[in-house]
Amino acid sequence: MMKVKKGILDILKGKFLVDGDSLKNWRFIIFTSLLAAIMISSSHSADKKVHKIAALNEEVKELKSEFVDVRSDLQQLKLESTITATVEEKGLYPSETPPKKIKVKSQTASK
């Protein structure tokens, strides 16, 4: 029991950092600190990517919604009734008589 208590006190006082074989302890501490820094950096990088993906997904949703709105507006504008109303405002009216097909015979073929 006494050895456990003494060992804990030595650790708390930091004697393992100043003893004769403390070089290997320092190497291990530096190594674990370096690994912890790499892990934290990797975690922050992953978090940034997750937030960027979420923002891009929101932007995609907004753009899809805008696309649907614009497409429905375009379909409305392409309707014959809408075109007729717009053209009538400018003084043009649809023809009362249907168009006739004109056939032109080539004169070069008869020569």
N, CA, C and O atoms as CSV, one atom per row, in Angstrom:
chain,resi,resn,atom,element,x,y,z
A,1,MET,N,N,0.829,-1.184,0.000
A,1,MET,CA,C,0.000,0.000,0.000
A,1,MET,C,C,0.874,1.248,0.000
A,1,MET,O,O,0.560,2.248,-0.646
A,2,MET,N,N,1.971,1.167,0.736
A,2,MET,CA,C,2.870,2.307,0.858
A,2,MET,C,C,3.570,2.604,-0.468
A,2,MET,O,O,3.790,3.766,-0.811
A,3,LYS,N,N,3.921,1.543,-1.217
A,3,LYS,CA,C,4.587,1.724,-2.504
A,3,LYS,C,C,3.640,2.393,-3.504
A,3,LYS,O,O,4.063,3.238,-4.293
A,4,VAL,N,N,2.368,2.016,-3.470
A,4,VAL,CA,C,1.382,2.616,-4.379
A,4,VAL,C,C,1.240,4.097,-4.068
A,4,VAL,O,O,1.199,4.934,-4.969
A,5,LYS,N,N,1.166,4.409,-2.772
A,5,LYS,CA,C,1.026,5.803,-2.344
A,5,LYS,C,C,2.263,6.608,-2.759
A,5,LYS,O,O,2.145,7.732,-3.246
A,6,LYS,N,N,3.455,6.018,-2.559
A,6,LYS,CA,C,4.704,6.691,-2.922
A,6,LYS,C,C,4.785,6.883,-4.435
A,6,LYS,O,O,5.235,7.925,-4.910
A,7,GLY,N,N,4.343,5.865,-5.196
A,7,GLY,CA,C,4.355,5.957,-6.663
A,7,GLY,C,C,3.436,7.064,-7.168
A,7,GLY,O,O,3.779,7.790,-8.100
A,8,ILE,N,N,2.277,7.185,-6.549
A,8,ILE,CA,C,1.335,8.238,-6.950
A,8,ILE,C,C,1.909,9.605,-6.607
A,8,ILE,O,O,1.800,10.541,-7.398
A,9,LEU,N,N,2.516,9.725,-5.442
A,9,LEU,CA,C,3.128,10.996,-5.046
A,9,LEU,C,C,4.283,11.365,-5.974
A,9,LEU,O,O,4.455,12.535,-6.315
A,10,ASP,N,N,5.080,10.368,-6.385
A,10,ASP,CA,C,6.176,10.627,-7.319
A,10,ASP,C,C,5.646,11.141,-8.655
A,10,ASP,O,O,6.218,12.049,-9.258
A,11,ILE,N,N,4.555,10.550,-9.102
A,11,ILE,CA,C,3.962,10.993,-10.372
A,11,ILE,C,C,3.428,12.412,-10.237
A,11,ILE,O,O,3.643,13.242,-11.120
A,12,LEU,N,N,2.738,12.695,-9.145
A,12,LEU,CA,C,2.183,14.029,-8.932
A,12,LEU,C,C,3.276,15.090,-8.785
A,12,LEU,O,O,3.105,16.224,-9.232
A,13,LYS,N,N,4.387,14.726,-8.165
A,13,LYS,CA,C,5.492,15.665,-7.992
A,13,LYS,C,C,6.320,15.802,-9.272
A,13,LYS,O,O,7.082,16.758,-9.415
A,14,GLY,N,N,6.177,14.858,-10.199
A,14,GLY,CA,C,6.914,14.913,-11.452
A,14,GLY,C,C,8.314,14.360,-11.371
A,14,GLY,O,O,9.168,14.735,-12.173
A,15,LYS,N,N,8.576,13.475,-10.420
A,15,LYS,CA,C,9.918,12.905,-10.270
A,15,LYS,C,C,10.313,12.045,-11.474
A,15,LYS,O,O,11.497,11.912,-11.784
A,16,PHE,N,N,9.323,11.467,-12.146
A,16,PHE,CA,C,9.636,10.620,-13.304
A,16,PHE,C,C,10.189,11.452,-14.460
A,16,PHE,O,O,10.719,10.897,-15.422
A,17,LEU,N,N,10.069,12.784,-14.374
A,17,LEU,CA,C,10.588,13.652,-15.434
A,17,LEU,C,C,12.022,14.113,-15.176
A,17,LEU,O,O,12.683,14.618,-16.083
A,18,VAL,N,N,12.500,13.944,-13.959
A,18,VAL,CA,C,13.840,14.433,-13.628
A,18,VAL,C,C,14.779,13.324,-13.175
A,18,VAL,O,O,15.949,13.588,-12.898
A,19,ASP,N,N,14.298,12.102,-13.094
A,19,ASP,CA,C,15.160,10.983,-12.691
A,19,ASP,C,C,16.189,10.698,-13.778
A,19,ASP,O,O,16.180,11.330,-14.834
A,20,GLY,N,N,17.064,9.755,-13.513
A,20,GLY,CA,C,18.149,9.400,-14.422
A,20,GLY,C,C,17.657,8.863,-15.765
A,20,GLY,O,O,18.244,9.190,-16.797
A,21,ASP,N,N,16.607,8.057,-15.787
A,21,ASP,CA,C,16.112,7.496,-17.041
A,21,ASP,C,C,14.897,8.275,-17.565
A,21,ASP,O,O,14.001,7.706,-18.187
A,22,SER,N,N,14.887,9.571,-17.304
A,22,SER,CA,C,13.737,10.394,-17.694
A,22,SER,C,C,13.699,10.676,-19.202
A,22,SER,O,O,12.666,11.097,-19.723
A,23,LEU,N,N,14.820,10.448,-19.909
A,23,LEU,CA,C,14.851,10.719,-21.348
A,23,LEU,C,C,13.805,9.900,-22.089
A,23,LEU,O,O,13.129,10.433,-22.969
A,24,LYS,N,N,13.651,8.622,-21.762
A,24,LYS,CA,C,12.650,7.799,-22.436
A,24,LYS,C,C,11.235,8.248,-22.060
A,24,LYS,O,O,10.314,8.149,-22.870
A,25,ASN,N,N,11.064,8.743,-20.824
A,25,ASN,CA,C,9.752,9.279,-20.439
A,25,ASN,C,C,9.420,10.541,-21.239
A,25,ASN,O,O,8.284,10.730,-21.674
A,26,TRP,N,N,10.431,11.406,-21.427
A,26,TRP,CA,C,10.214,12.629,-22.205
A,26,TRP,C,C,9.889,12.289,-23.663
A,26,TRP,O,O,9.009,12.909,-24.259
A,27,ARG,N,N,10.577,11.330,-24.228
A,27,ARG,CA,C,10.289,10.905,-25.611
A,27,ARG,C,C,8.851,10.430,-25.740
A,27,ARG,O,O,8.148,10.780,-26.688
A,28,PHE,N,N,8.428,9.628,-24.773
A,28,PHE,CA,C,7.051,9.115,-24.807
A,28,PHE,C,C,6.045,10.253,-24.668
A,28,PHE,O,O,5.024,10.257,-25.357
A,29,ILE,N,N,6.312,11.210,-23.794
A,29,ILE,CA,C,5.400,12.349,-23.603
A,29,ILE,C,C,5.326,13.188,-24.876
A,29,ILE,O,O,4.241,13.601,-25.284
A,30,ILE,N,N,6.466,13.439,-25.501
A,30,ILE,CA,C,6.478,14.219,-26.744
A,30,ILE,C,C,5.744,13.466,-27.847
A,30,ILE,O,O,4.978,14.056,-28.609
A,31,PHE,N,N,5.983,12.162,-27.924
A,31,PHE,CA,C,5.313,11.345,-28.941
A,31,PHE,C,C,3.792,11.369,-28.753
A,31,PHE,O,O,3.053,11.563,-29.718
A,32,THR,N,N,3.326,11.176,-27.526
A,32,THR,CA,C,1.874,11.180,-27.282
A,32,THR,C,C,1.286,12.573,-27.505
A,32,THR,O,O,0.154,12.699,-27.972
A,33,SER,N,N,2.054,13.628,-27.170
A,33,SER,CA,C,1.577,14.996,-27.426
A,33,SER,C,C,1.443,15.247,-28.918
A,33,SER,O,O,0.475,15.862,-29.366
A,34,LEU,N,N,2.406,14.776,-29.682
A,34,LEU,CA,C,2.355,14.921,-31.131
A,34,LEU,C,C,1.154,14.160,-31.714
A,34,LEU,O,O,0.447,14.681,-32.577
A,35,LEU,N,N,0.934,12.954,-31.252
A,35,LEU,CA,C,-0.222,12.187,-31.717
A,35,LEU,C,C,-1.539,12.879,-31.355
A,35,LEU,O,O,-2.476,12.899,-32.153
A,36,ALA,N,N,-1.603,13.442,-30.153
A,36,ALA,CA,C,-2.822,14.155,-29.735
A,36,ALA,C,C,-3.052,15.377,-30.618
A,36,ALA,O,O,-4.188,15.652,-31.004
A,37,ALA,N,N,-1.986,16.117,-30.944
A,37,ALA,CA,C,-2.118,17.298,-31.808
A,37,ALA,C,C,-2.595,16.903,-33.196
A,37,ALA,O,O,-3.443,17.580,-33.777
A,38,ILE,N,N,-2.057,15.813,-33.731
A,38,ILE,CA,C,-2.495,15.331,-35.051
A,38,ILE,C,C,-3.956,14.904,-35.009
A,38,ILE,O,O,-4.713,15.193,-35.935
A,39,MET,N,N,-4.349,14.231,-33.960
A,39,MET,CA,C,-5.733,13.789,-33.822
A,39,MET,C,C,-6.688,14.980,-33.731
A,39,MET,O,O,-7.748,14.974,-34.358
A,40,ILE,N,N,-6.321,15.988,-32.962
A,40,ILE,CA,C,-7.165,17.186,-32.822
A,40,ILE,C,C,-7.273,17.913,-34.161
A,40,ILE,O,O,-8.355,18.347,-34.556
A,41,SER,N,N,-6.151,18.040,-34.846
A,41,SER,CA,C,-6.153,18.698,-36.151
A,41,SER,C,C,-7.037,17.943,-37.145
A,41,SER,O,O,-7.803,18.555,-37.890
A,42,SER,N,N,-6.931,16.641,-37.153
A,42,SER,CA,C,-7.749,15.824,-38.043
A,42,SER,C,C,-9.232,15.961,-37.714
A,42,SER,O,O,-10.071,16.023,-38.612
A,43,SER,N,N,-9.544,16.007,-36.447
A,43,SER,CA,C,-10.935,16.166,-36.023
A,43,SER,C,C,-11.501,17.510,-36.467
A,43,SER,O,O,-12.632,17.581,-36.948
A,44,HIS,N,N,-10.717,18.577,-36.306
A,44,HIS,CA,C,-11.164,19.903,-36.736
A,44,HIS,C,C,-11.362,19.944,-38.248
A,44,HIS,O,O,-12.319,20.541,-38.741
A,45,SER,N,N,-10.459,19.313,-38.972
A,45,SER,CA,C,-10.574,19.273,-40.430
A,45,SER,C,C,-11.843,18.537,-40.847
A,45,SER,O,O,-12.552,18.985,-41.748
A,46,ALA,N,N,-12.129,17.428,-40.209
A,46,ALA,CA,C,-13.341,16.665,-40.520
A,46,ALA,C,C,-14.591,17.476,-40.186
A,46,ALA,O,O,-15.562,17.453,-40.943
A,47,ASP,N,N,-14.576,18.191,-39.065
A,47,ASP,CA,C,-15.718,19.038,-38.695
A,47,ASP,C,C,-15.953,20.128,-39.731
A,47,ASP,O,O,-17.096,20.396,-40.100
A,48,LYS,N,N,-14.876,20.761,-40.206
A,48,LYS,CA,C,-15.013,21.796,-41.232
A,48,LYS,C,C,-15.651,21.221,-42.488
A,48,LYS,O,O,-16.517,21.851,-43.096
A,49,LYS,N,N,-15.223,20.025,-42.874
A,49,LYS,CA,C,-15.775,19.403,-44.078
A,49,LYS,C,C,-17.244,19.070,-43.896
A,49,LYS,O,O,-18.036,19.232,-44.824
A,50,VAL,N,N,-17.615,18.610,-42.719
A,50,VAL,CA,C,-19.022,18.289,-42.450
A,50,VAL,C,C,-19.874,19.553,-42.545
A,50,VAL,O,O,-20.954,19.529,-43.134
A,51,HIS,N,N,-19.395,20.655,-41.968
A,51,HIS,CA,C,-20.142,21.913,-42.032
A,51,HIS,C,C,-20.240,22.426,-43.469
A,51,HIS,O,O,-21.278,22.950,-43.874
A,52,LYS,N,N,-19.168,22.277,-44.231
A,52,LYS,CA,C,-19.185,22.720,-45.630
A,52,LYS,C,C,-20.173,21.881,-46.436
A,52,LYS,O,O,-20.905,22.417,-47.269
A,53,ILE,N,N,-20.200,20.574,-46.194
A,53,ILE,CA,C,-21.143,19.695,-46.895
A,53,ILE,C,C,-22.573,20.071,-46.553
A,53,ILE,O,O,-23.434,20.089,-47.433
A,54,ALA,N,N,-22.839,20.370,-45.295
A,54,ALA,CA,C,-24.193,20.775,-44.886
A,54,ALA,C,C,-24.598,22.076,-45.566
A,54,ALA,O,O,-25.733,22.214,-46.023
A,55,ALA,N,N,-23.672,23.032,-45.632
A,55,ALA,CA,C,-23.974,24.312,-46.290
A,55,ALA,C,C,-24.226,24.107,-47.777
A,55,ALA,O,O,-25.135,24.716,-48.341
A,56,LEU,N,N,-23.431,23.257,-48.416
A,56,LEU,CA,C,-23.622,22.989,-49.846
A,56,LEU,C,C,-24.944,22.264,-50.098
A,56,LEU,O,O,-25.603,22.518,-51.106
A,57,ASN,N,N,-25.338,21.368,-49.198
A,57,ASN,CA,C,-26.629,20.692,-49.344
A,57,ASN,C,C,-27.777,21.690,-49.246
A,57,ASN,O,O,-28.753,21.588,-49.988
A,58,GLU,N,N,-27.667,22.645,-48.343
A,58,GLU,CA,C,-28.694,23.694,-48.230
A,58,GLU,C,C,-28.755,24.520,-49.507
A,58,GLU,O,O,-29.837,24.858,-49.987
A,59,GLU,N,N,-27.586,24.843,-50.053
A,59,GLU,CA,C,-27.543,25.624,-51.288
A,59,GLU,C,C,-28.161,24.840,-52.442
A,59,GLU,O,O,-28.859,25.413,-53.279
A,60,VAL,N,N,-27.910,23.539,-52.490
A,60,VAL,CA,C,-28.497,22.699,-53.534
A,60,VAL,C,C,-30.018,22.701,-53.412
A,60,VAL,O,O,-30.720,22.795,-54.419
A,61,LYS,N,N,-30.530,22.598,-52.192
A,61,LYS,CA,C,-31.981,22.615,-51.984
A,61,LYS,C,C,-32.577,23.934,-52.463
A,61,LYS,O,O,-33.617,23.949,-53.121
A,62,GLU,N,N,-31.914,25.045,-52.132
A,62,GLU,CA,C,-32.406,26.358,-52.559
A,62,GLU,C,C,-32.385,26.475,-54.079
A,62,GLU,O,O,-33.335,26.980,-54.678
A,63,LEU,N,N,-31.303,26.010,-54.704
A,63,LEU,CA,C,-31.203,26.104,-56.162
A,63,LEU,C,C,-32.232,25.215,-56.855
A,63,LEU,O,O,-32.775,25.596,-57.892
A,64,LYS,N,N,-32.509,24.035,-56.295
A,64,LYS,CA,C,-33.539,23.170,-56.866
A,64,LYS,C,C,-34.902,23.841,-56.778
A,64,LYS,O,O,-35.687,23.789,-57.725
A,65,SER,N,N,-35.180,24.467,-55.647
A,65,SER,CA,C,-36.446,25.165,-55.466
A,65,SER,C,C,-36.567,26.316,-56.462
A,65,SER,O,O,-37.618,26.514,-57.072
A,66,GLU,N,N,-35.492,27.064,-56.618
A,66,GLU,CA,C,-35.492,28.170,-57.580
A,66,GLU,C,C,-35.687,27.647,-58.999
A,66,GLU,O,O,-36.409,28.256,-59.789
A,67,PHE,N,N,-35.054,26.528,-59.327
A,67,PHE,CA,C,-35.194,25.928,-60.657
A,67,PHE,C,C,-36.642,25.549,-60.926
A,67,PHE,O,O,-37.165,25.807,-62.010
A,68,VAL,N,N,-37.292,24.937,-59.940
A,68,VAL,CA,C,-38.692,24.532,-60.110
A,68,VAL,C,C,-39.572,25.763,-60.330
A,68,VAL,O,O,-40.457,25.745,-61.185
A,69,ASP,N,N,-39.333,26.828,-59.567
A,69,ASP,CA,C,-40.114,28.058,-59.723
A,69,ASP,C,C,-39.930,28.661,-61.112
A,69,ASP,O,O,-40.902,29.038,-61.766
A,70,VAL,N,N,-38.681,28.749,-61.557
A,70,VAL,CA,C,-38.396,29.340,-62.862
A,70,VAL,C,C,-38.971,28.467,-63.982
A,70,VAL,O,O,-39.489,28.985,-64.971
A,71,ARG,N,N,-38.878,27.150,-63.827
A,71,ARG,CA,C,-39.418,26.258,-64.854
A,71,ARG,C,C,-40.930,26.395,-64.955
A,71,ARG,O,O,-41.471,26.390,-66.061
A,72,SER,N,N,-41.624,26.519,-63.827
A,72,SER,CA,C,-43.080,26.680,-63.875
A,72,SER,C,C,-43.444,28.030,-64.480
A,72,SER,O,O,-44.424,28.130,-65.219
A,73,ASP,N,N,-42.663,29.078,-64.176
A,73,ASP,CA,C,-42.899,30.384,-64.806
A,73,ASP,C,C,-42.698,30.300,-66.313
A,73,ASP,O,O,-43.480,30.869,-67.074
A,74,LEU,N,N,-41.665,29.601,-66.749
A,74,LEU,CA,C,-41.393,29.443,-68.181
A,74,LEU,C,C,-42.517,28.682,-68.872
A,74,LEU,O,O,-42.943,29.062,-69.963
A,75,GLN,N,N,-42.995,27.625,-68.254
A,75,GLN,CA,C,-44.104,26.870,-68.839
A,75,GLN,C,C,-45.342,27.747,-68.965
A,75,GLN,O,O,-46.077,27.651,-69.949
A,76,GLN,N,N,-45.572,28.590,-67.985
A,76,GLN,CA,C,-46.710,29.509,-68.031
A,76,GLN,C,C,-46.538,30.501,-69.185
A,76,GLN,O,O,-47.496,30.810,-69.893
A,77,LEU,N,N,-45.302,30.999,-69.370
A,77,LEU,CA,C,-45.046,31.963,-70.447
A,77,LEU,C,C,-45.144,31.327,-71.826
A,77,LEU,O,O,-45.454,32.018,-72.797
A,78,LYS,N,N,-44.888,30.031,-71.934
A,78,LYS,CA,C,-44.928,29.348,-73.225
A,78,LYS,C,C,-46.343,28.971,-73.662
A,78,LYS,O,O,-46.534,28.533,-74.797
A,79,LEU,N,N,-47.325,29.128,-72.798
A,79,LEU,CA,C,-48.698,28.792,-73.159
A,79,LEU,C,C,-49.187,29.705,-74.272
A,79,LEU,O,O,-48.850,30.889,-74.311
A,80,GLU,N,N,-49.983,29.150,-75.173
A,80,GLU,CA,C,-50.481,29.923,-76.314
A,80,GLU,C,C,-51.317,31.107,-75.852
A,80,GLU,O,O,-51.239,32.189,-76.433
A,81,SER,N,N,-52.112,30.908,-74.817
A,81,SER,CA,C,-52.960,31.997,-74.328
A,81,SER,C,C,-52.123,33.158,-73.790
A,81,SER,O,O,-52.490,34.319,-73.973
A,82,THR,N,N,-51.018,32.860,-73.139
A,82,THR,CA,C,-50.142,33.913,-72.613
A,82,THR,C,C,-49.465,34.658,-73.755
A,82,THR,O,O,-49.360,35.884,-73.732
A,83,ILE,N,N,-49.009,33.912,-74.750
A,83,ILE,CA,C,-48.350,34.533,-75.898
A,83,ILE,C,C,-49.349,35.403,-76.658
A,83,ILE,O,O,-49.018,36.518,-77.059
A,84,THR,N,N,-50.565,34.901,-76.857
A,84,THR,CA,C,-51.596,35.658,-77.573
A,84,THR,C,C,-51.915,36.953,-76.836
A,84,THR,O,O,-52.038,38.008,-77.459
A,85,ALA,N,N,-52.051,36.881,-75.516
A,85,ALA,CA,C,-52.351,38.077,-74.739
A,85,ALA,C,C,-51.206,39.085,-74.815
A,85,ALA,O,O,-51.455,40.287,-74.912
A,86,THR,N,N,-49.992,38.632,-74.774
A,86,THR,CA,C,-48.834,39.528,-74.846
A,86,THR,C,C,-48.737,40.196,-76.213
A,86,THR,O,O,-48.435,41.386,-76.308
A,87,VAL,N,N,-48.994,39.433,-77.265
A,87,VAL,CA,C,-48.893,39.966,-78.618
A,87,VAL,C,C,-50.053,40.916,-78.898
A,87,VAL,O,O,-49.875,41.900,-79.616
A,88,GLU,N,N,-51.232,40.647,-78.351
A,88,GLU,CA,C,-52.378,41.527,-78.562
A,88,GLU,C,C,-52.135,42.901,-77.941
A,88,GLU,O,O,-52.636,43.905,-78.447
A,89,GLU,N,N,-51.373,42.955,-76.851
A,89,GLU,CA,C,-51.034,44.246,-76.244
A,89,GLU,C,C,-50.212,45.109,-77.191
A,89,GLU,O,O,-50.239,46.337,-77.105
A,90,LYS,N,N,-49.481,44.460,-78.095
A,90,LYS,CA,C,-48.639,45.180,-79.056
A,90,LYS,C,C,-49.372,45.440,-80.375
A,90,LYS,O,O,-48.795,45.993,-81.312
A,91,GLY,N,N,-50.630,45.044,-80.443
A,91,GLY,CA,C,-51.432,45.328,-81.629
A,91,GLY,C,C,-51.450,44.215,-82.656
A,91,GLY,O,O,-51.926,44.439,-83.769
A,92,LEU,N,N,-50.971,43.063,-82.349
A,92,LEU,CA,C,-50.993,41.923,-83.277
A,92,LEU,C,C,-52.069,40.951,-82.826
A,92,LEU,O,O,-52.238,40.685,-81.636
A,93,TYR,N,N,-52.796,40.426,-83.817
A,93,TYR,CA,C,-53.874,39.493,-83.505
A,93,TYR,C,C,-53.670,38.219,-84.312
A,93,TYR,O,O,-53.040,38.258,-85.369
A,94,PRO,N,N,-54.191,37.090,-83.835
A,94,PRO,CA,C,-54.039,35.850,-84.601
A,94,PRO,C,C,-54.820,35.918,-85.912
A,94,PRO,O,O,-55.849,36.589,-86.004
A,95,SER,N,N,-54.330,35.236,-86.890
A,95,SER,CA,C,-54.954,35.236,-88.217
A,95,SER,C,C,-56.290,34.499,-88.172
A,95,SER,O,O,-56.448,33.488,-87.489
A,96,GLU,N,N,-57.248,35.047,-88.930
A,96,GLU,CA,C,-58.575,34.409,-89.010
A,96,GLU,C,C,-58.535,33.227,-89.965
A,96,GLU,O,O,-59.256,32.246,-89.785
A,97,THR,N,N,-57.686,33.326,-90.984
A,97,THR,CA,C,-57.602,32.248,-91.982
A,97,THR,C,C,-56.345,31.437,-91.721
A,97,THR,O,O,-55.305,31.989,-91.363
A,98,PRO,N,N,-56.442,30.136,-91.900
A,98,PRO,CA,C,-55.254,29.298,-91.682
A,98,PRO,C,C,-54.219,29.530,-92.783
A,98,PRO,O,O,-54.576,29.929,-93.891
A,99,PRO,N,N,-52.984,29.292,-92.497
A,99,PRO,CA,C,-51.939,29.488,-93.514
A,99,PRO,C,C,-52.028,28.430,-94.606
A,99,PRO,O,O,-52.499,27.317,-94.371
A,100,LYS,N,N,-51.563,28.797,-95.820
A,100,LYS,CA,C,-51.548,27.866,-96.949
A,100,LYS,C,C,-50.109,27.554,-97.304
A,100,LYS,O,O,-49.224,28.403,-97.195
A,101,LYS,N,N,-49.893,26.343,-97.724
A,101,LYS,CA,C,-48.565,25.906,-98.090
A,101,LYS,C,C,-48.283,26.323,-99.524
A,101,LYS,O,O,-49.103,26.080,-100.410
A,102,ILE,N,N,-47.155,26.937,-99.762
A,102,ILE,CA,C,-46.772,27.383,-101.100
A,102,ILE,C,C,-45.707,26.429,-101.608
A,102,ILE,O,O,-44.696,26.195,-100.946
A,103,LYS,N,N,-45.944,25.887,-102.782
A,103,LYS,CA,C,-44.967,24.983,-103.399
A,103,LYS,C,C,-44.308,25.729,-104.538
A,103,LYS,O,O,-44.985,26.303,-105.390
A,104,VAL,N,N,-43.003,25.720,-104.553
A,104,VAL,CA,C,-42.225,26.378,-105.606
A,104,VAL,C,C,-41.566,25.282,-106.411
A,104,VAL,O,O,-40.855,24.424,-105.888
A,105,LYS,N,N,-41.832,25.344,-107.720
A,105,LYS,CA,C,-41.188,24.373,-108.595
A,105,LYS,C,C,-39.884,24.944,-109.085
A,105,LYS,O,O,-39.818,26.109,-109.475
A,106,SER,N,N,-38.884,24.162,-109.068
A,106,SER,CA,C,-37.571,24.608,-109.491
A,106,SER,C,C,-37.506,24.671,-111.002
A,106,SER,O,O,-37.885,23.710,-111.672
A,107,GLN,N,N,-37.040,25.767,-111.549
A,107,GLN,CA,C,-36.936,25.901,-113.013
A,107,GLN,C,C,-35.645,25.287,-113.537
A,107,GLN,O,O,-35.525,25.041,-114.738
A,108,THR,N,N,-34.691,25.039,-112.672
A,108,THR,CA,C,-33.426,24.450,-113.119
A,108,THR,C,C,-33.615,22.999,-113.522
A,108,THR,O,O,-32.846,22.480,-114.332
A,109,ALA,N,N,-34.609,22.342,-112.982
A,109,ALA,CA,C,-34.825,20.941,-113.313
A,109,ALA,C,C,-35.402,20.788,-114.706
A,109,ALA,O,O,-35.167,19.760,-115.342
A,110,SER,N,N,-36.165,21.785,-115.222
A,110,SER,CA,C,-36.791,21.661,-116.537
A,110,SER,C,C,-35.836,22.010,-117.656
A,110,SER,O,O,-36.124,21.657,-118.800
A,111,LYS,N,N,-34.752,22.658,-117.418
A,111,LYS,CA,C,-33.789,23.044,-118.457
A,111,LYS,C,C,-32.973,21.924,-118.938
A,111,LYS,O,O,-32.125,22.109,-119.810
